[in-house]
Structure formats: C-alpha cells, structure tokens
Amino acid sequence: MAGFKRVQDERDALQERLNAADQRIDVLTDQQAEAIDLLSTSKTNANTQTISSSVSKPQPSINSPLQSQPL
C-alpha cells in the first residue's frame, strides 16, 4: 500500500505543477494580448497624427501667392 500512496502523492504533485503552469500560460497570454492592443493603438494614433499634421500644414504649390512672381 505504501507504493500506491507514493504514486498518488506524485500524481498530486504533478497535477499542482500542471495547474501552476496553466495559470502562468493564461497570465502570459493575457499580457501578450494587452501588449498587442497597445502596439496597434499606438500605431493607429501615430498614423492619425501623421495624417492630421500633413493635412493641417498646407504645402505651398507651384502657383502659390507666397512665391515671388515676376512683375
């Protein structure tokens, strides 16, 4: 009977290790998803800022009145 108890104890210890590893995987997966969300949000914001800054700063065209014209 001592051998059976030892096997049960080993099984229980392995199950605890497996549960701990599963929890760690869940935490890391959640952190990875959050990081991906943050990166995609920051890229979207950067693209939006680039687009809005290029729109808000008009570039002089060839026929711009800012350029000197011959008299």
All heavy atoms as TSV, in Angstrom:
chain	resi	resn	atom	element	x	y	z
A	1	MET	N	N	0.806	-1.204	0.000
A	1	MET	CA	C	0.000	0.000	0.000
A	1	MET	C	C	0.848	1.267	0.000
A	1	MET	O	O	0.391	2.290	-0.465
A	1	MET	CB	C	-0.907	0.038	1.232
A	1	MET	CG	C	-2.233	-0.674	1.094
A	1	MET	SD	S	-3.022	-0.299	-0.422
A	1	MET	CE	C	-4.640	0.024	0.120
A	2	ALA	N	N	2.055	1.196	0.532
A	2	ALA	CA	C	2.913	2.372	0.584
A	2	ALA	C	C	3.258	2.839	-0.825
A	2	ALA	O	O	3.356	4.039	-1.077
A	2	ALA	CB	C	4.172	2.081	1.383
A	3	GLY	N	N	3.426	1.868	-1.754
A	3	GLY	CA	C	3.749	2.208	-3.145
A	3	GLY	C	C	2.597	2.954	-3.811
A	3	GLY	O	O	2.807	3.903	-4.570
A	4	PHE	N	N	1.375	2.546	-3.505
A	4	PHE	CA	C	0.199	3.205	-4.075
A	4	PHE	C	C	0.079	4.646	-3.577
A	4	PHE	O	O	-0.207	5.558	-4.348
A	4	PHE	CB	C	-1.064	2.404	-3.730
A	4	PHE	CG	C	-2.308	2.964	-4.355
A	4	PHE	CD1	C	-2.529	2.853	-5.722
A	4	PHE	CD2	C	-3.270	3.591	-3.575
A	4	PHE	CE1	C	-3.676	3.369	-6.302
A	4	PHE	CE2	C	-4.416	4.117	-4.142
A	4	PHE	CZ	C	-4.623	3.996	-5.509
A	5	LYS	N	N	0.329	4.845	-2.302
A	5	LYS	CA	C	0.270	6.187	-1.702
A	5	LYS	C	C	1.332	7.093	-2.329
A	5	LYS	O	O	1.071	8.265	-2.605
A	5	LYS	CB	C	0.464	6.083	-0.179
A	5	LYS	CG	C	0.543	7.409	0.540
A	5	LYS	CD	C	-0.784	8.135	0.524
A	5	LYS	CE	C	-0.691	9.356	1.433
A	5	LYS	NZ	N	-1.427	10.481	0.914
A	6	ARG	N	N	2.517	6.526	-2.555
A	6	ARG	CA	C	3.593	7.298	-3.167
A	6	ARG	C	C	3.207	7.736	-4.577
A	6	ARG	O	O	3.404	8.890	-4.960
A	6	ARG	CB	C	4.884	6.467	-3.210
A	6	ARG	CG	C	6.078	7.208	-3.803
A	6	ARG	CD	C	7.317	6.325	-3.909
A	6	ARG	NE	N	7.108	5.111	-4.685
A	6	ARG	CZ	C	7.124	5.048	-6.028
A	6	ARG	NH1	N	7.327	6.139	-6.742
A	6	ARG	NH2	N	6.934	3.904	-6.644
A	7	VAL	N	N	2.602	6.835	-5.346
A	7	VAL	CA	C	2.175	7.156	-6.708
A	7	VAL	C	C	1.085	8.232	-6.682
A	7	VAL	O	O	1.097	9.173	-7.494
A	7	VAL	CB	C	1.688	5.884	-7.444
A	7	VAL	CG1	C	1.025	6.227	-8.763
A	7	VAL	CG2	C	2.847	4.916	-7.669
A	8	GLN	N	N	0.154	8.126	-5.735
A	8	GLN	CA	C	-0.885	9.154	-5.605
A	8	GLN	C	C	-0.272	10.521	-5.266
A	8	GLN	O	O	-0.675	11.543	-5.831
A	8	GLN	CB	C	-1.889	8.776	-4.514
A	8	GLN	CG	C	-2.900	7.738	-4.933
A	8	GLN	CD	C	-3.895	7.441	-3.808
A	8	GLN	OE1	O	-3.517	7.412	-2.631
A	8	GLN	NE2	N	-5.140	7.215	-4.195
A	9	ASP	N	N	0.696	10.519	-4.366
A	9	ASP	CA	C	1.353	11.772	-3.984
A	9	ASP	C	C	2.102	12.392	-5.167
A	9	ASP	O	O	2.056	13.605	-5.373
A	9	ASP	CB	C	2.322	11.548	-2.812
A	9	ASP	CG	C	1.587	11.241	-1.507
A	9	ASP	OD1	O	0.365	11.508	-1.423
A	9	ASP	OD2	O	2.252	10.725	-0.578
A	10	GLU	N	N	2.776	11.552	-5.930
A	10	GLU	CA	C	3.475	12.045	-7.108
A	10	GLU	C	C	2.492	12.609	-8.124
A	10	GLU	O	O	2.734	13.664	-8.725
A	10	GLU	CB	C	4.313	10.928	-7.746
A	10	GLU	CG	C	5.557	10.558	-6.959
A	10	GLU	CD	C	6.331	9.411	-7.592
A	10	GLU	OE1	O	6.013	9.018	-8.745
A	10	GLU	OE2	O	7.258	8.897	-6.938
A	11	ARG	N	N	1.382	11.899	-8.316
A	11	ARG	CA	C	0.351	12.372	-9.243
A	11	ARG	C	C	-0.192	13.725	-8.799
A	11	ARG	O	O	-0.338	14.655	-9.594
A	11	ARG	CB	C	-0.789	11.358	-9.326
A	11	ARG	CG	C	-1.898	11.802	-10.298
A	11	ARG	CD	C	-3.246	11.230	-10.005
A	11	ARG	NE	N	-3.663	11.627	-8.655
A	11	ARG	CZ	C	-4.557	10.965	-7.947
A	11	ARG	NH1	N	-5.098	9.859	-8.407
A	11	ARG	NH2	N	-4.909	11.383	-6.745
A	12	ASP	N	N	-0.476	13.862	-7.504
A	12	ASP	CA	C	-0.997	15.123	-6.974
A	12	ASP	C	C	0.013	16.257	-7.145
A	12	ASP	O	O	-0.360	17.378	-7.508
A	12	ASP	CB	C	-1.376	14.965	-5.501
A	12	ASP	CG	C	-2.573	14.035	-5.299
A	12	ASP	OD1	O	-3.300	13.768	-6.284
A	12	ASP	OD2	O	-2.762	13.585	-4.149
A	13	ALA	N	N	1.276	15.970	-6.907
A	13	ALA	CA	C	2.316	16.990	-7.065
A	13	ALA	C	C	2.438	17.405	-8.531
A	13	ALA	O	O	2.566	18.606	-8.835
A	13	ALA	CB	C	3.652	16.458	-6.545
A	14	LEU	N	N	2.381	16.428	-9.430
A	14	LEU	CA	C	2.443	16.750	-10.853
A	14	LEU	C	C	1.218	17.557	-11.294
A	14	LEU	O	O	1.334	18.489	-12.107
A	14	LEU	CB	C	2.558	15.470	-11.687
A	14	LEU	CG	C	3.902	14.756	-11.620
A	14	LEU	CD1	C	3.815	13.386	-12.310
A	14	LEU	CD2	C	4.992	15.600	-12.247
A	15	GLN	N	N	0.068	17.228	-10.748
A	15	GLN	CA	C	-1.145	17.972	-11.084
A	15	GLN	C	C	-1.042	19.424	-10.622
A	15	GLN	O	O	-1.442	20.349	-11.325
A	15	GLN	CB	C	-2.384	17.305	-10.458
A	15	GLN	CG	C	-3.699	17.919	-10.919
A	15	GLN	CD	C	-3.934	17.745	-12.408
A	15	GLN	OE1	O	-3.810	16.650	-12.946
A	15	GLN	NE2	N	-4.252	18.841	-13.089
A	16	GLU	N	N	-0.464	19.642	-9.453
A	16	GLU	CA	C	-0.271	21.006	-8.947
A	16	GLU	C	C	0.683	21.789	-9.852
A	16	GLU	O	O	0.447	22.963	-10.149
A	16	GLU	CB	C	0.264	20.977	-7.519
A	16	GLU	CG	C	-0.773	20.599	-6.487
A	16	GLU	CD	C	-0.197	20.559	-5.075
A	16	GLU	OE1	O	0.826	21.232	-4.825
A	16	GLU	OE2	O	-0.774	19.864	-4.235
A	17	ARG	N	N	1.746	21.129	-10.286
A	17	ARG	CA	C	2.693	21.793	-11.193
A	17	ARG	C	C	2.023	22.127	-12.525
A	17	ARG	O	O	2.247	23.200	-13.091
A	17	ARG	CB	C	3.921	20.915	-11.429
A	17	ARG	CG	C	4.828	20.795	-10.210
A	17	ARG	CD	C	6.026	19.915	-10.470
A	17	ARG	NE	N	6.862	20.488	-11.526
A	17	ARG	CZ	C	7.856	19.855	-12.120
A	17	ARG	NH1	N	8.163	18.627	-11.764
A	17	ARG	NH2	N	8.556	20.442	-13.055
A	18	LEU	N	N	1.209	21.206	-13.012
A	18	LEU	CA	C	0.494	21.437	-14.264
A	18	LEU	C	C	-0.479	22.610	-14.128
A	18	LEU	O	O	-0.557	23.467	-15.008
A	18	LEU	CB	C	-0.259	20.167	-14.679
A	18	LEU	CG	C	-1.076	20.239	-15.968
A	18	LEU	CD1	C	-0.177	20.558	-17.161
A	18	LEU	CD2	C	-1.829	18.941	-16.185
A	19	ASN	N	N	-1.199	22.668	-13.020
A	19	ASN	CA	C	-2.131	23.771	-12.785
A	19	ASN	C	C	-1.394	25.110	-12.717
A	19	ASN	O	O	-1.849	26.106	-13.270
A	19	ASN	CB	C	-2.929	23.548	-11.499
A	19	ASN	CG	C	-3.920	22.399	-11.626
A	19	ASN	OD1	O	-4.258	21.973	-12.721
A	19	ASN	ND2	N	-4.360	21.895	-10.484
A	20	ALA	N	N	-0.252	25.121	-12.039
A	20	ALA	CA	C	0.537	26.352	-11.930
A	20	ALA	C	C	1.038	26.790	-13.315
A	20	ALA	O	O	1.004	27.980	-13.648
A	20	ALA	CB	C	1.709	26.149	-10.979
A	21	ALA	N	N	1.481	25.830	-14.117
A	21	ALA	CA	C	1.953	26.149	-15.469
A	21	ALA	C	C	0.801	26.676	-16.328
A	21	ALA	O	O	0.973	27.636	-17.087
A	21	ALA	CB	C	2.582	24.912	-16.112
A	22	ASP	N	N	-0.378	26.079	-16.201
A	22	ASP	CA	C	-1.549	26.550	-16.946
A	22	ASP	C	C	-1.916	27.983	-16.551
A	22	ASP	O	O	-2.249	28.806	-17.407
A	22	ASP	CB	C	-2.750	25.633	-16.720
A	22	ASP	CG	C	-2.660	24.330	-17.486
A	22	ASP	OD1	O	-1.852	24.244	-18.436
A	22	ASP	OD2	O	-3.402	23.398	-17.124
A	23	GLN	N	N	-1.855	28.277	-15.269
A	23	GLN	CA	C	-2.150	29.637	-14.813
A	23	GLN	C	C	-1.133	30.619	-15.367
A	23	GLN	O	O	-1.479	31.733	-15.789
A	23	GLN	CB	C	-2.173	29.703	-13.287
A	23	GLN	CG	C	-3.379	29.031	-12.670
A	23	GLN	CD	C	-3.316	29.007	-11.143
A	23	GLN	OE1	O	-2.290	29.319	-10.551
A	23	GLN	NE2	N	-4.422	28.622	-10.523
A	24	ARG	N	N	0.128	30.235	-15.379
A	24	ARG	CA	C	1.188	31.102	-15.907
A	24	ARG	C	C	0.978	31.362	-17.396
A	24	ARG	O	O	1.152	32.482	-17.876
A	24	ARG	CB	C	2.562	30.462	-15.658
A	24	ARG	CG	C	3.710	31.296	-16.105
A	24	ARG	CD	C	3.897	32.491	-15.200
A	24	ARG	NE	N	5.067	33.238	-15.622
A	24	ARG	CZ	C	5.144	34.551	-15.617
A	24	ARG	NH1	N	4.160	35.274	-15.167
A	24	ARG	NH2	N	6.227	35.157	-16.028
A	25	ILE	N	N	0.574	30.332	-18.120
A	25	ILE	CA	C	0.283	30.494	-19.547
A	25	ILE	C	C	-0.867	31.475	-19.735
A	25	ILE	O	O	-0.817	32.348	-20.613
A	25	ILE	CB	C	-0.040	29.132	-20.200
A	25	ILE	CG1	C	1.232	28.287	-20.298
A	25	ILE	CG2	C	-0.693	29.310	-21.566
A	25	ILE	CD1	C	0.989	26.845	-20.692
A	26	ASP	N	N	-1.914	31.360	-18.920
A	26	ASP	CA	C	-3.047	32.285	-19.012
A	26	ASP	C	C	-2.607	33.726	-18.764
A	26	ASP	O	O	-3.000	34.646	-19.490
A	26	ASP	CB	C	-4.147	31.900	-18.022
A	26	ASP	CG	C	-4.855	30.606	-18.390
A	26	ASP	OD1	O	-4.754	30.183	-19.563
A	26	ASP	OD2	O	-5.512	30.026	-17.498
A	27	VAL	N	N	-1.775	33.934	-17.752
A	27	VAL	CA	C	-1.296	35.287	-17.431
A	27	VAL	C	C	-0.467	35.833	-18.588
A	27	VAL	O	O	-0.655	36.977	-19.027
A	27	VAL	CB	C	-0.474	35.273	-16.119
A	27	VAL	CG1	C	0.279	36.579	-15.927
A	27	VAL	CG2	C	-1.378	34.996	-14.931
A	28	LEU	N	N	0.449	35.030	-19.097
A	28	LEU	CA	C	1.308	35.486	-20.190
A	28	LEU	C	C	0.508	35.748	-21.467
A	28	LEU	O	O	0.785	36.700	-22.201
A	28	LEU	CB	C	2.419	34.476	-20.461
A	28	LEU	CG	C	3.463	34.346	-19.354
A	28	LEU	CD1	C	4.422	33.190	-19.663
A	28	LEU	CD2	C	4.231	35.640	-19.178
A	29	THR	N	N	-0.483	34.922	-21.735
A	29	THR	CA	C	-1.334	35.128	-22.907
A	29	THR	C	C	-2.107	36.437	-22.782
A	29	THR	O	O	-2.218	37.199	-23.753
A	29	THR	CB	C	-2.296	33.941	-23.084
A	29	THR	OG1	O	-1.528	32.737	-23.209
A	29	THR	CG2	C	-3.164	34.105	-24.318
A	30	ASP	N	N	-2.639	36.714	-21.600
A	30	ASP	CA	C	-3.345	37.981	-21.366
A	30	ASP	C	C	-2.404	39.168	-21.539
A	30	ASP	O	O	-2.760	40.174	-22.157
A	30	ASP	CB	C	-3.969	38.015	-19.974
A	30	ASP	CG	C	-5.143	37.054	-19.824
A	30	ASP	OD1	O	-5.669	36.583	-20.852
A	30	ASP	OD2	O	-5.518	36.771	-18.664
A	31	GLN	N	N	-1.198	39.061	-21.006
A	31	GLN	CA	C	-0.219	40.152	-21.138
A	31	GLN	C	C	0.165	40.363	-22.594
A	31	GLN	O	O	0.325	41.501	-23.053
A	31	GLN	CB	C	1.024	39.868	-20.297
A	31	GLN	CG	C	0.787	39.984	-18.814
A	31	GLN	CD	C	2.008	39.587	-17.994
A	31	GLN	OE1	O	2.974	39.025	-18.512
A	31	GLN	NE2	N	1.970	39.873	-16.707
A	32	GLN	N	N	0.293	39.281	-23.330
A	32	GLN	CA	C	0.637	39.383	-24.742
A	32	GLN	C	C	-0.482	40.089	-25.505
A	32	GLN	O	O	-0.224	40.965	-26.339
A	32	GLN	CB	C	0.880	37.993	-25.331
A	32	GLN	CG	C	1.263	38.010	-26.796
A	32	GLN	CD	C	1.392	36.616	-27.368
A	32	GLN	OE1	O	0.677	35.700	-26.955
A	32	GLN	NE2	N	2.289	36.448	-28.316
A	33	ALA	N	N	-1.727	39.735	-25.217
A	33	ALA	CA	C	-2.861	40.370	-25.886
A	33	ALA	C	C	-2.911	41.863	-25.562
A	33	ALA	O	O	-3.172	42.699	-26.446
A	33	ALA	CB	C	-4.165	39.692	-25.474
A	34	GLU	N	N	-2.645	42.224	-24.316
A	34	GLU	CA	C	-2.625	43.640	-23.928
A	34	GLU	C	C	-1.517	44.384	-24.654
A	34	GLU	O	O	-1.718	45.515	-25.117
A	34	GLU	CB	C	-2.438	43.772	-22.419
A	34	GLU	CG	C	-3.638	43.350	-21.599
A	34	GLU	CD	C	-3.368	43.349	-20.101
A	34	GLU	OE1	O	-2.333	43.913	-19.676
A	34	GLU	OE2	O	-4.186	42.783	-19.359
A	35	ALA	N	N	-0.358	43.771	-24.770
A	35	ALA	CA	C	0.768	44.410	-25.458
A	35	ALA	C	C	0.443	44.616	-26.933
A	35	ALA	O	O	0.737	45.674	-27.503
A	35	ALA	CB	C	2.034	43.570	-25.297
A	36	ILE	N	N	-0.172	43.633	-27.549
A	36	ILE	CA	C	-0.549	43.754	-28.960
A	36	ILE	C	C	-1.572	44.868	-29.129
A	36	ILE	O	O	-1.478	45.671	-30.064
A	36	ILE	CB	C	-1.076	42.406	-29.495
A	36	ILE	CG1	C	0.087	41.409	-29.605
A	36	ILE	CG2	C	-1.779	42.578	-30.836
A	36	ILE	CD1	C	-0.334	39.986	-29.891
A	37	ASP	N	N	-2.547	44.947	-28.218
A	37	ASP	CA	C	-3.542	46.017	-28.275
A	37	ASP	C	C	-2.877	47.380	-28.140
A	37	ASP	O	O	-3.204	48.319	-28.868
A	37	ASP	CB	C	-4.601	45.848	-27.184
A	37	ASP	CG	C	-5.545	44.695	-27.451
A	37	ASP	OD1	O	-5.591	44.209	-28.611
A	37	ASP	OD2	O	-6.241	44.279	-26.509
A	38	LEU	N	N	-1.945	47.508	-27.205
A	38	LEU	CA	C	-1.250	48.785	-27.012
A	38	LEU	C	C	-0.445	49.173	-28.244
A	38	LEU	O	O	-0.432	50.335	-28.658
A	38	LEU	CB	C	-0.337	48.720	-25.796
A	38	LEU	CG	C	-1.016	48.729	-24.434
A	38	LEU	CD1	C	-0.002	48.475	-23.329
A	38	LEU	CD2	C	-1.724	50.053	-24.210
A	39	LEU	N	N	0.238	48.198	-28.836
A	39	LEU	CA	C	1.029	48.483	-30.029
A	39	LEU	C	C	0.149	48.891	-31.197
A	39	LEU	O	O	0.456	49.843	-31.910
A	39	LEU	CB	C	1.873	47.270	-30.421
A	39	LEU	CG	C	3.087	46.999	-29.549
A	39	LEU	CD1	C	3.728	45.670	-29.942
A	39	LEU	CD2	C	4.095	48.119	-29.664
A	40	SER	N	N	-0.953	48.193	-31.395
A	40	SER	CA	C	-1.827	48.543	-32.519
A	40	SER	C	C	-2.489	49.893	-32.282
A	40	SER	O	O	-2.656	50.674	-33.208
A	40	SER	CB	C	-2.874	47.456	-32.754
A	40	SER	OG	O	-3.763	47.375	-31.670
A	41	THR	N	N	-2.806	50.214	-31.029
A	41	THR	CA	C	-3.386	51.518	-30.711
A	41	THR	C	C	-2.371	52.621	-30.939
A	41	THR	O	O	-2.683	53.653	-31.518
A	41	THR	CB	C	-3.869	51.551	-29.247
A	41	THR	OG1	O	-4.844	50.520	-29.065
A	41	THR	CG2	C	-4.474	52.886	-28.896
A	42	SER	N	N	-1.132	52.409	-30.521
A	42	SER	CA	C	-0.117	53.442	-30.694
A	42	SER	C	C	0.208	53.629	-32.176
A	42	SER	O	O	0.445	54.742	-32.624
A	42	SER	CB	C	1.143	53.127	-29.897
A	42	SER	OG	O	1.786	51.991	-30.409
A	43	LYS	N	N	0.204	52.570	-32.954
A	43	LYS	CA	C	0.445	52.693	-34.389
A	43	LYS	C	C	-0.700	53.452	-35.052
A	43	LYS	O	O	-0.478	54.302	-35.902
A	43	LYS	CB	C	0.614	51.318	-35.042
A	43	LYS	CG	C	1.937	50.677	-34.766
A	43	LYS	CD	C	2.040	49.334	-35.444
A	43	LYS	CE	C	3.356	48.659	-35.110
A	43	LYS	NZ	N	3.451	47.333	-35.731
A	44	THR	N	N	-1.936	53.153	-34.654
A	44	THR	CA	C	-3.089	53.849	-35.197
A	44	THR	C	C	-3.026	55.328	-34.843
A	44	THR	O	O	-3.250	56.194	-35.683
A	44	THR	CB	C	-4.400	53.232	-34.660
A	44	THR	OG1	O	-4.439	51.855	-35.017
A	44	THR	CG2	C	-5.605	53.947	-35.213
A	45	ASN	N	N	-2.685	55.640	-33.598
A	45	ASN	CA	C	-2.567	57.039	-33.181
A	45	ASN	C	C	-1.451	57.742	-33.932
A	45	ASN	O	O	-1.591	58.889	-34.329
A	45	ASN	CB	C	-2.331	57.137	-31.672
A	45	ASN	CG	C	-3.559	56.760	-30.879
A	45	ASN	OD1	O	-4.672	56.758	-31.402
A	45	ASN	ND2	N	-3.374	56.436	-29.615
A	46	ALA	N	N	-0.339	57.066	-34.133
A	46	ALA	CA	C	0.781	57.669	-34.860
A	46	ALA	C	C	0.386	57.942	-36.299
A	46	ALA	O	O	0.694	59.008	-36.840
A	46	ALA	CB	C	2.003	56.754	-34.805
A	47	ASN	N	N	-0.320	57.012	-36.925
A	47	ASN	CA	C	-0.772	57.216	-38.301
A	47	ASN	C	C	-1.772	58.358	-38.372
A	47	ASN	O	O	-1.737	59.171	-39.287
A	47	ASN	CB	C	-1.395	55.937	-38.870
A	47	ASN	CG	C	-0.365	54.867	-39.142
A	47	ASN	OD1	O	0.816	55.151	-39.271
A	47	ASN	ND2	N	-0.806	53.627	-39.218
A	48	THR	N	N	-2.663	58.446	-37.411
A	48	THR	CA	C	-3.649	59.518	-37.384
A	48	THR	C	C	-2.967	60.859	-37.202
A	48	THR	O	O	-3.307	61.831	-37.877
A	48	THR	CB	C	-4.657	59.291	-36.233
A	48	THR	OG1	O	-5.269	58.014	-36.410
A	48	THR	CG2	C	-5.719	60.361	-36.205
A	49	GLN	N	N	-1.978	60.926	-36.325
A	49	GLN	CA	C	-1.259	62.178	-36.113
A	49	GLN	C	C	-0.488	62.573	-37.362
A	49	GLN	O	O	-0.437	63.744	-37.723
A	49	GLN	CB	C	-0.312	62.054	-34.923
A	49	GLN	CG	C	-1.026	61.993	-33.598
A	49	GLN	CD	C	-0.082	61.716	-32.438
A	49	GLN	OE1	O	1.090	61.440	-32.646
A	49	GLN	NE2	N	-0.602	61.774	-31.228
A	50	THR	N	N	0.104	61.624	-38.049
A	50	THR	CA	C	0.851	61.917	-39.267
A	50	THR	C	C	-0.090	62.459	-40.335
A	50	THR	O	O	0.208	63.453	-40.990
A	50	THR	CB	C	1.561	60.651	-39.787
A	50	THR	OG1	O	2.438	60.173	-38.773
A	50	THR	CG2	C	2.326	60.929	-41.059
A	51	ILE	N	N	-1.234	61.823	-40.490
A	51	ILE	CA	C	-2.201	62.264	-41.487
A	51	ILE	C	C	-2.727	63.650	-41.129
A	51	ILE	O	O	-2.765	64.542	-41.963
A	51	ILE	CB	C	-3.361	61.250	-41.610
A	51	ILE	CG1	C	-2.840	59.957	-42.230
A	51	ILE	CG2	C	-4.500	61.822	-42.434
A	51	ILE	CD1	C	-3.803	58.808	-42.161
A	52	SER	N	N	-3.108	63.866	-39.868
A	52	SER	CA	C	-3.673	65.153	-39.488
A	52	SER	C	C	-2.630	66.258	-39.553
A	52	SER	O	O	-2.938	67.381	-39.915
A	52	SER	CB	C	-4.298	65.073	-38.093
A	52	SER	OG	O	-3.301	64.841	-37.126
A	53	SER	N	N	-1.380	65.965	-39.228
A	53	SER	CA	C	-0.363	67.011	-39.297
A	53	SER	C	C	-0.054	67.368	-40.741
A	53	SER	O	O	0.209	68.517	-41.057
A	53	SER	CB	C	0.907	66.591	-38.556
A	53	SER	OG	O	1.526	65.519	-39.217
A	54	SER	N	N	-0.099	66.410	-41.642
A	54	SER	CA	C	0.156	66.735	-43.039
A	54	SER	C	C	-1.030	67.477	-43.643
A	54	SER	O	O	-0.864	68.311	-44.519
A	54	SER	CB	C	0.471	65.470	-43.842
A	54	SER	OG	O	-0.652	64.630	-43.891
A	55	VAL	N	N	-2.222	67.237	-43.149
A	55	VAL	CA	C	-3.403	67.943	-43.635
A	55	VAL	C	C	-3.443	69.356	-43.064
A	55	VAL	O	O	-3.793	70.301	-43.745
A	55	VAL	CB	C	-4.692	67.164	-43.259
A	55	VAL	CG1	C	-5.922	67.996	-43.514
A	55	VAL	CG2	C	-4.741	65.858	-44.005
A	56	SER	N	N	-3.043	69.525	-41.813
A	56	SER	CA	C	-3.146	70.828	-41.176
A	56	SER	C	C	-2.033	71.786	-41.593
A	56	SER	O	O	-2.120	72.966	-41.337
A	56	SER	CB	C	-3.143	70.673	-39.661
A	56	SER	OG	O	-1.910	70.141	-39.241
A	57	LYS	N	N	-1.010	71.320	-42.252
A	57	LYS	CA	C	0.081	72.174	-42.706
A	57	LYS	C	C	0.057	72.234	-44.234
A	57	LYS	O	O	0.626	71.374	-44.894
A	57	LYS	CB	C	1.433	71.627	-42.237
A	57	LYS	CG	C	1.619	71.610	-40.751
A	57	LYS	CD	C	2.958	71.025	-40.412
A	57	LYS	CE	C	3.130	70.908	-38.919
A	57	LYS	NZ	N	4.378	70.256	-38.561
A	58	PRO	N	N	-0.596	73.220	-44.787
A	58	PRO	CA	C	-0.659	73.278	-46.254
A	58	PRO	C	C	0.724	73.523	-46.843
A	58	PRO	O	O	1.506	74.315	-46.322
A	58	PRO	CB	C	-1.608	74.440	-46.537
A	58	PRO	CG	C	-1.672	75.219	-45.277
A	58	PRO	CD	C	-1.289	74.294	-44.151
A	59	GLN	N	N	1.006	72.833	-47.882
A	59	GLN	CA	C	2.271	72.969	-48.568
A	59	GLN	C	C	2.107	73.974	-49.703
A	59	GLN	O	O	1.096	73.958	-50.401
A	59	GLN	CB	C	2.727	71.606	-49.122
A	59	GLN	CG	C	2.887	70.535	-48.071
A	59	GLN	CD	C	4.005	70.862	-47.100
A	59	GLN	OE1	O	5.025	71.397	-47.497
A	59	GLN	NE2	N	3.796	70.566	-45.836
A	60	PRO	N	N	3.064	74.865	-49.896
A	60	PRO	CA	C	2.946	75.819	-50.995
A	60	PRO	C	C	2.951	75.088	-52.333
A	60	PRO	O	O	3.731	74.165	-52.540
A	60	PRO	CB	C	4.183	76.700	-50.865
A	60	PRO	CG	C	4.925	76.240	-49.679
A	60	PRO	CD	C	4.262	75.036	-49.123
A	61	SER	N	N	2.062	75.479	-53.198
A	61	SER	CA	C	2.010	74.861	-54.516
A	61	SER	C	C	2.817	75.714	-55.496
A	61	SER	O	O	3.321	76.775	-55.154
A	61	SER	CB	C	0.563	74.731	-54.976
A	61	SER	OG	O	0.021	76.025	-55.159
A	62	ILE	N	N	2.881	75.277	-56.709
A	62	ILE	CA	C	3.649	75.992	-57.727
A	62	ILE	C	C	3.060	77.386	-57.959
A	62	ILE	O	O	3.766	78.364	-58.124
A	62	ILE	CB	C	3.685	75.186	-59.043
A	62	ILE	CG1	C	4.432	73.887	-58.820
A	62	ILE	CG2	C	4.286	75.991	-60.181
A	62	ILE	CD1	C	4.389	72.938	-59.976
A	63	ASN	N	N	1.756	77.487	-57.919
A	63	ASN	CA	C	1.080	78.758	-58.157
A	63	ASN	C	C	0.748	79.487	-56.863
A	63	ASN	O	O	-0.144	80.315	-56.839
A	63	ASN	CB	C	-0.208	78.528	-58.950
A	63	ASN	CG	C	0.077	77.928	-60.310
A	63	ASN	OD1	O	1.081	78.282	-60.947
A	63	ASN	ND2	N	-0.760	77.034	-60.759
A	64	SER	N	N	1.460	79.216	-55.830
A	64	SER	CA	C	1.170	79.827	-54.538
A	64	SER	C	C	1.473	81.296	-54.537
A	64	SER	O	O	2.495	81.730	-55.086
A	64	SER	CB	C	2.004	79.124	-53.455
A	64	SER	OG	O	1.862	79.800	-52.231
A	65	PRO	N	N	0.618	82.129	-53.903
A	65	PRO	CA	C	0.905	83.553	-53.840
A	65	PRO	C	C	2.088	83.852	-52.932
A	65	PRO	O	O	2.583	84.970	-52.921
A	65	PRO	CB	C	-0.392	84.152	-53.276
A	65	PRO	CG	C	-1.122	83.023	-52.646
A	65	PRO	CD	C	-0.655	81.787	-53.344
A	66	LEU	N	N	2.576	82.885	-52.184
A	66	LEU	CA	C	3.709	83.093	-51.310
A	66	LEU	C	C	5.021	83.186	-52.106
A	66	LEU	O	O	6.007	83.719	-51.617
A	66	LEU	CB	C	3.806	81.970	-50.287
A	66	LEU	CG	C	2.612	81.833	-49.318
A	66	LEU	CD1	C	2.821	80.622	-48.429
A	66	LEU	CD2	C	2.456	83.089	-48.485
A	67	GLN	N	N	5.025	82.647	-53.294
A	67	GLN	CA	C	6.229	82.682	-54.089
A	67	GLN	C	C	6.290	84.016	-54.852
A	67	GLN	O	O	5.271	84.593	-55.220
A	67	GLN	CB	C	6.237	81.520	-55.073
A	67	GLN	CG	C	6.323	80.181	-54.410
A	67	GLN	CD	C	6.237	79.044	-55.414
A	67	GLN	OE1	O	5.841	79.256	-56.538
A	67	GLN	NE2	N	6.621	77.862	-54.981
A	68	SER	N	N	7.485	84.493	-55.082
A	68	SER	CA	C	7.605	85.747	-55.816
A	68	SER	C	C	7.243	85.540	-57.275
A	68	SER	O	O	7.589	84.533	-57.858
A	68	SER	CB	C	9.026	86.289	-55.684
A	68	SER	OG	O	9.922	85.377	-56.253
A	69	GLN	N	N	6.509	86.493	-57.783
A	69	GLN	CA	C	6.102	86.414	-59.181
A	69	GLN	C	C	6.736	87.579	-59.943
A	69	GLN	O	O	6.896	88.667	-59.404
A	69	GLN	CB	C	4.584	86.464	-59.282
A	69	GLN	CG	C	3.921	85.281	-58.614
A	69	GLN	CD	C	2.418	85.318	-58.801
A	69	GLN	OE1	O	1.875	86.196	-59.448
A	69	GLN	NE2	N	1.745	84.339	-58.220
A	70	PRO	N	N	7.096	87.334	-61.178
A	70	PRO	CA	C	7.723	88.416	-61.960
A	70	PRO	C	C	6.758	89.576	-62.175
A	70	PRO	O	O	5.564	89.404	-62.294
A	70	PRO	CB	C	8.069	87.740	-63.293
A	70	PRO	CG	C	7.372	86.443	-63.306
A	70	PRO	CD	C	6.952	86.108	-61.919
A	71	LEU	N	N	7.300	90.760	-62.220
A	71	LEU	CA	C	6.479	91.963	-62.413
A	71	LEU	C	C	6.290	92.269	-63.851
A	71	LEU	O	O	6.693	92.297	-64.790
A	71	LEU	CB	C	7.086	93.160	-61.704
A	71	LEU	CG	C	7.111	93.056	-60.202
A	71	LEU	CD1	C	7.852	94.258	-59.635
A	71	LEU	CD2	C	5.724	92.992	-59.654
